[in-house]
């Protein structure tokens, strides 16, 4: 158009630059045949680079524009955002490109007086030599020192100074401070001031080099500064490297206690007092750090490194301290227990006999003045219970050990009760002993206080010391157990204790509940609120061990039922039936769906206004509850599927009542559905009992499957 008519005419004037911009924008959306025109501006060049993946030229364009400043800041940021999006989609090769473009943008922002973007700070969290090299290259090529104004030079100098102050690695700082651009921009006094600022920033950094003496025949590098070595000390889990670093650090300075470098290094107080009493500073630091790192690795289940650290520590302390040697042997025993339980033990493989012997040996150990962690005794007793070493706990464990160690006593009572469970009469004696111990743990100490008005009030102290341990300690111990019979026993005990209270409305059912005493002499002393909380915590934990234990699922359902959470209760009642019947393809065992469970399911459905479900469940009882079923069917505000459930009814009396009820209400369609259900040949009363039973069972299964789909 401009070629034919020119840029101006009598009737119009054309803004050629604006028109060229429109043409270029359209060319981006559609492929243009005029490639030469597309390469005319940086915008089209950047677009072509992004489309073709030529990111090397893209960085070059951004670098050149740092001098010309032709690209708007918004455009630069939008390109960087697009690159970040592509990198987040899984293109790892773009991470370096993102960094380079971000550096170009950052230097451009610095020269134009804008604040540094947060993206640069994030990408520069872990600087290295390559990143510093590129940053210095961009900075050098973005400023013409001969023609640049003083203001521009000041901005660049301030940027480089702040960069130095933000770096912890002095080698990287040296790279910047020795660069030609840095030397030209900062005067000698400014550089000296920067070094002083860095000294004040971190007293651990020693910029002057000191000769390092050789120690333990391991040469130390005098060129490595204390700050770097401390950083390496924090990160390393290699015992030999840790030893080498500490030797170098002690060669540089004798004023520091290097076990305090990281506040994350924690050693139990019972060990800390012994370790900090070591006179040799290097040995003290080494023992403390090896143990702290080993305990940390053990806590995060990095058992391989934990074993290496503990083995190195054991080798070290064996030379001078029998007490610390035994401490390390104890910790290595605990580590071996954890390793087995997380590995072979998780798949059901029994521990080696050597490990079981060491566990017994620890419990029987009688070495005076050895600092002991209570958790090791807990884990040892739990280990023996989990692997059914009941014979040892009941018959072979030394009596003094039972009298002095509360966890051994508890373990012995649990083992004895489990061992005698098949015969309720015989197990009552040991069960009574276990019951009394737990009741005492859950009891509270009462004190009377006279108020200002003269009245006497009762004060209950939770977590009392009446028992052999606190309730929280008992709960912590139980959560180390995973043997089903042991968990069932302790859960049964707490359920019985929960049911003993006088104001209980809804009992909770459990296995072996008959072996426990039926009353407590002093009910007021028991903290029943704490017992209720404990029952909930225990059943939740037990279901993490085995989510398919139908008896535990029934307990969970009963808890929800007792706390008026009826939908959740139905969920667990149905789940209990599903896991023991292959999702209701088989009949649910009668000891799972007892009459009490069915009645609670009926009440749940009734309170949820699912009255047709109530009527169907009434058939599940040993004696059909016609009164409840007829009353439920009379309700007209039912929230369930109503007549679509009629196919699950096998009791002809209930179907006949439905036919009468719908006829009375004038509900012809529903009456026909009920008549059709009655008319099925398999429900004919003249059929053999076996046929009728099969018809009932088939409908039971289908109804329970429909309920499961509704409440799961």
QUIWO-V788810 format. One record per helix or strand. SS is the DSSP state (H for helix, E for strand). FROM is the first residue (numbers start at 1). TO is the last residue. If there is no record, write none. Layout:
SS/FROM/TO
SS/FROM/TO
//
This chain:
H/2/5
E/8/8
E/13/13
H/16/29
H/35/38
H/42/52
H/55/68
H/73/88
H/94/111
H/118/123
H/129/141
H/150/166
H/170/177
H/180/185
H/188/201
E/215/215
E/218/218
H/226/235
H/239/252
H/258/260
H/269/275
H/281/299
H/303/318
H/322/342
H/344/347
H/353/364
H/374/386
H/390/396
H/399/404
H/406/419
H/424/441
E/443/443
E/445/450
E/456/461
H/471/478
H/484/500
H/513/515
H/523/525
E/526/526
H/528/545
H/550/562
H/566/579
H/595/607
H/611/618
H/626/634
H/642/648
H/652/665
H/668/678
H/681/683
H/689/711
//
